[in-house]
């Protein structure tokens, strides 16, 4: 099987011949990645982004946070600088991307619809708007959805296989807002995006970290195929496996905050086996990944090597079974 076929079979629970993975060199990857250039959802360390949000470096590698929000009051919405996702210069580098991806599964990046809202409005204001200004909030979310729909259609024409975007919904032990309000405000928006991705012949990927158990059933219901989850220990591999294994595909590294950051190589290797046992099934449902900012997360090279090598050993056992 090609890399693309293995990923597709894993997500569709069609008995792949090994676990797909996305690792750094020299370990390799079954995935190729693409996205608009420049990315309208880019988050600079310092200065303005395309939307007019002003960012400032917070001293963690190149990370920034928004210091000045362009939507200070909702009357600012009509003056918002909305990036044109169809601008030709954003798509120039994507010409021929399917051919360059070869036999790999091609994953295209989309736009966040929660994180971008609070980059524009502020986190506290966004939480208050759920109750005080829901109509304006839904209007802004709708604009972000429409932008995603434009990207989805063009990705499909380019031969992209999966649509990936990121919204971190969880704190360590609970959601940032109540599940009921998430279902009222954001669930319809995700449904529209997932429906459009599937109608275009692609698969849906969402990154969301923190404790998201309370909405994972909802995401599965409305068509999420793959959850990219960097943390698992705050929810528990056993809980995730008992409730969701076989219903959604997990695309994950060893937990980046605990075992990967603090565990020794033997603990990391043992956790790899536990992930496969809890999150995967004989038909598929688990894909291994590395965390692409190891310095920021405090991951030693020894830890990265232990994880990648152990998953590859598991694949060797898979092939010999």
C-alpha positions in Angstrom: 0.0 0.0 0.0 1.1 3.6 -0.6 1.2 6.1 2.3 -2.0 7.7 1.0 -3.8 4.3 0.9 -2.6 3.4 4.4 -3.9 6.8 5.8 -7.2 6.4 4.0 -7.7 2.9 5.2 -6.9 3.9 8.8 -9.4 6.7 8.9 -12.0 4.6 7.2 -11.4 1.6 9.5 -10.5 -0.6 6.5 -7.7 -2.7 7.9 -4.4 -0.9 7.0 -1.3 -3.0 7.0 0.4 -0.7 9.5 0.0 2.5 11.6 0.5 5.7 9.6 2.8 8.3 11.1 4.1 11.8 10.7 7.7 12.0 12.1 10.7 14.3 11.6 13.7 13.2 9.6 15.2 10.7 9.5 12.1 8.8 10.5 9.8 10.0 7.6 6.1 10.7 7.2 3.1 9.4 5.3 1.8 13.0 5.0 2.4 16.0 2.8 1.2 19.4 4.0 0.0 22.5 2.1 -1.7 25.8 2.8 -2.3 29.3 1.5 0.8 31.5 1.3 0.7 33.9 2.9 -1.6 32.2 5.4 -4.5 34.6 6.3 -4.6 32.9 9.7 -0.9 33.6 10.5 -0.1 34.5 14.0 3.0 36.7 14.2 5.3 37.0 17.2 5.2 40.8 16.9 3.2 43.4 15.0 -0.1 43.4 13.1 -1.6 40.4 11.3 -3.7 40.7 8.2 -6.9 41.3 10.2 -5.4 44.2 12.1 -4.8 42.4 15.4 -1.6 43.6 17.1 0.6 40.8 18.5 3.5 41.0 21.0 6.1 38.3 21.7 5.5 36.7 25.1 9.1 35.3 25.5 8.3 31.7 24.6 10.3 31.0 21.4 8.5 32.9 18.7 5.1 32.8 20.4 3.0 36.0 20.5 -0.3 37.0 22.0 -2.8 39.7 20.8 -2.4 43.0 22.6 -4.9 45.0 20.6 -8.1 43.7 19.2 -9.6 45.1 16.0 -13.2 44.5 17.1 -13.3 46.6 20.3 -17.0 47.0 20.0 -19.3 45.3 17.5 -19.7 48.4 15.4 -16.1 47.8 14.4 -17.2 44.6 12.6 -18.2 46.4 9.4 -14.8 48.0 9.2 -12.9 44.8 9.8 -10.1 44.1 7.3 -11.1 40.6 6.1 -8.4 38.9 4.1 -9.2 37.7 0.6 -8.6 34.0 0.6 -9.1 33.9 -3.2 -6.3 36.4 -3.9 -4.1 34.8 -6.7 -0.8 35.3 -4.9 -2.0 33.0 -2.0 -2.4 30.1 -4.4 0.6 30.5 -6.6 2.8 28.1 -4.6 0.1 25.4 -4.6 0.2 24.8 -8.3 1.2 21.2 -8.9 1.0 20.4 -5.2 -0.7 17.0 -5.8 2.1 15.9 -8.1 4.7 17.1 -5.6 3.0 15.1 -2.8 3.4 12.0 -4.8 2.0 8.9 -3.0 1.6 10.7 0.4 -1.7 11.8 1.9 -2.0 15.5 1.2 -3.4 17.6 4.1 -4.4 21.2 3.6 -4.6 23.8 6.3 -7.8 25.8 6.9 -8.8 28.7 9.2 -9.7 28.5 12.8 -13.3 29.6 13.7 -12.9 30.0 17.5 -9.3 31.1 18.0 -9.6 33.7 15.2 -12.7 35.1 16.9 -11.0 35.7 20.2 -7.9 37.1 18.3 -10.3 39.7 16.9 -12.5 40.3 19.9 -10.5 39.2 22.9 -11.1 36.0 24.9 -13.1 37.5 27.8 -15.2 39.5 25.3 -15.9 36.4 23.3 -17.1 34.5 26.3 -19.4 37.4 27.3 -20.6 37.7 23.7 -21.9 34.1 23.9 -24.6 35.5 26.2 -24.8 39.2 25.5 -24.2 39.5 21.7 -24.9 36.1 20.2 -26.2 37.5 16.9 -23.1 39.5 16.2 -20.9 36.6 17.3 -22.7 34.2 14.9 -22.3 36.7 12.1 -18.5 36.8 12.6 -18.3 33.0 12.8 -20.3 32.8 9.6 -17.8 35.0 7.8 -15.0 32.6 8.9 -17.1 29.6 7.8 -17.6 31.1 4.4 -13.8 31.7 4.0 -13.2 28.1 4.9 -15.8 27.0 2.3 -14.0 28.9 -0.4 -10.7 27.2 0.5 -12.3 23.8 0.7 -13.5 24.0 -2.9 -10.2 25.1 -4.3 -8.3 22.4 -2.3 -10.6 19.8 -3.7 -9.7 21.0 -7.2 -6.0 20.7 -6.4 -6.3 17.1 -5.2 -6.0 17.6 -1.5 -7.0 14.6 0.6 -7.8 16.1 4.0 -8.8 19.5 5.5 -7.1 20.4 8.8 -7.7 23.4 11.1 -7.1 24.1 14.8 -9.3 25.4 17.6 -8.2 24.7 21.2 -11.4 24.3 23.2 -10.1 22.7 26.4 -8.6 23.8 29.7 -6.8 21.1 31.6 -10.0 19.6 33.1 -13.0 21.2 31.4 -14.1 23.1 28.3 -13.6 26.9 28.1 -17.4 27.4 27.8 -20.4 25.2 28.6 -21.1 22.3 26.2 -24.6 23.7 25.8 -23.4 27.1 24.6 -20.8 25.4 22.4 -23.6 23.4 20.8 -25.7 26.5 20.3 -23.1 28.8 18.8 -20.3 26.7 17.3 -21.6 23.3 16.5 -23.7 24.4 13.4 -20.6 26.2 12.1 -18.4 23.1 12.3 -21.2 21.0 10.7 -21.2 23.3 7.7 -17.4 23.0 7.3 -17.4 19.2 7.8 -20.3 18.8 5.3 -18.5 20.9 2.7 -15.3 18.9 3.1 -17.1 15.6 2.7 -19.1 16.9 -0.3 -15.7 17.8 -1.9 -14.4 14.3 -1.4 -12.0 15.0 1.4 -11.7 14.0 5.1 -12.0 16.2 8.1 -9.2 16.9 10.7 -9.4 19.1 13.7 -6.7 20.0 16.2 -8.0 20.7 19.7 -6.1 20.3 22.9 -7.2 20.4 26.6 -10.1 18.5 28.0 -12.6 18.1 25.1 -14.4 14.9 26.1 -17.7 16.8 26.6 -17.9 17.8 22.9 -16.1 14.9 21.2 -19.4 13.0 20.7 -20.8 16.1 19.0 -17.9 16.4 16.7 -18.2 12.8 15.7 -21.9 13.2 15.1 -21.4 16.1 12.7 -18.7 14.5 10.7 -15.2 14.8 12.2 -13.0 12.0 10.9 -9.7 12.7 12.7 -9.0 14.4 16.0 -5.4 15.7 16.3 -4.9 15.6 20.1 -1.5 16.5 21.6 -2.7 15.8 25.2 -4.4 12.7 26.4 -3.3 12.2 30.0 -5.6 14.9 31.3 -8.5 12.9 30.0 -7.1 9.4 30.3 -6.2 7.0 27.5 -8.6 4.4 29.0 -11.5 6.9 29.0 -10.8 8.0 25.5 -10.5 4.5 24.3 -13.6 3.2 26.0 -15.8 6.0 24.7 -14.3 6.8 21.3 -12.0 4.1 19.9 -13.5 2.8 16.6 -15.6 5.9 16.1 -13.0 8.4 15.2 -9.3 8.3 14.3 -6.8 9.8 16.8 -3.7 11.5 15.3 -1.4 12.0 18.3 2.1 12.0 19.8 2.9 10.8 23.2 1.3 13.3 25.6 3.4 16.4 25.1 2.9 17.9 28.6 3.6 14.9 30.7 5.2 11.6 29.5 6.9 13.2 26.5 8.3 16.1 28.5 9.0 14.4 31.8 9.2 10.6 31.1 12.3 8.6 30.6 12.7 6.6 27.3 11.3 3.4 28.8 8.2 5.3 30.0 7.8 6.9 26.6 8.1 3.5 24.8 5.5 2.0 27.2 3.1 4.9 26.5 3.4 4.3 22.8 2.0 0.7 23.3 -0.7 2.0 25.5 -1.8 4.5 22.9 -2.1 1.9 20.2 -4.0 -0.5 22.6 -6.4 2.2 23.9 -7.0 4.4 20.9 -6.6 2.1 17.9 -8.5 -1.0 16.7 -7.5 -3.9 14.4 -9.4 -2.0 11.7 -7.6 1.3 12.2 -8.3 4.5 14.1 -4.8 5.5 15.3 -2.1 7.5 13.6 1.2 8.5 15.3 2.6 12.0 15.2 5.4 14.1 16.6 5.1 17.5 18.2 6.6 20.0 15.8 7.8 22.5 18.4 9.9 20.2 20.6 12.0 23.1 22.0 9.0 25.0 23.1 7.5 21.9 24.7 10.7 20.9 26.4 11.1 17.6 24.5 14.7 16.2 24.4 16.0 14.5 21.3 16.3 11.3 23.3 12.6 11.5 23.9 11.7 12.1 20.3 14.0 9.2 19.2 12.4 6.9 21.7 8.9 7.7 20.6 9.6 7.5 16.8 11.6 4.3 17.1 9.1 2.6 19.2 6.1 3.3 16.9 8.2 2.0 14.0 9.0 -1.2 16.0 5.3 -1.6 16.6 4.8 -1.3 12.9 7.4 -4.1 12.3 5.4 -6.3 14.7 2.2 -5.3 12.9 3.7 -6.4 9.6 4.9 -9.7 11.1 1.7 -10.6 12.7 
